[in-house]
């Protein structure tokens, strides 16, 4: 879905301008996204397998929930909205713990450049996996993976064809932040 988003400068500051998401991606203009990683108290992490019809990284495993922040939308409101849309879970903003903002530039093609600042959060998953309702257009599958296995596969990027290629620093921050909560 194309939506109006706020533009950012290379340092992550809002410029006061807005543009359609499709134009930002086509032109490589910085904008904001939310990433929410869910974990369980028994040391599992919720992974989302991207939909098979996604333009970028189809069928690779990624963050539990992710999405763009609409123009004028508060960051935490976008996170709560995306969680409800993608996995059918309603949570409050107070359940989110922000772990950082990560600058990411990925040149997928001359017509698709993701220049984003990911506002990353963690949250405890308090319902069984089977209660989640995946958004069919976005999500192929949801699965719980042990935090240990996830760490091994992402820190050394030993399984490059399984996960979306975020930086090792990003993955380490997510894992270390979750471990602090356990």
Secondary structure, DSSP 8 states (H G I E B T S, - for coil): ---EEEEE-TTS-EEEEEEEHHHHHHHT--EEEEEEEEE-TTSEEEEEEE-TT-SSSTT-EE-SEEEE-BTT--HHHHHHHHHHHHH-----GGG-EEEEEEEEEEEEETTEEEEEEEEEEEEE--S-GGG----TTTEEEEEEEEHHHHHHHHHS-TTTTTB----HHHHHHHHHHHHHH-
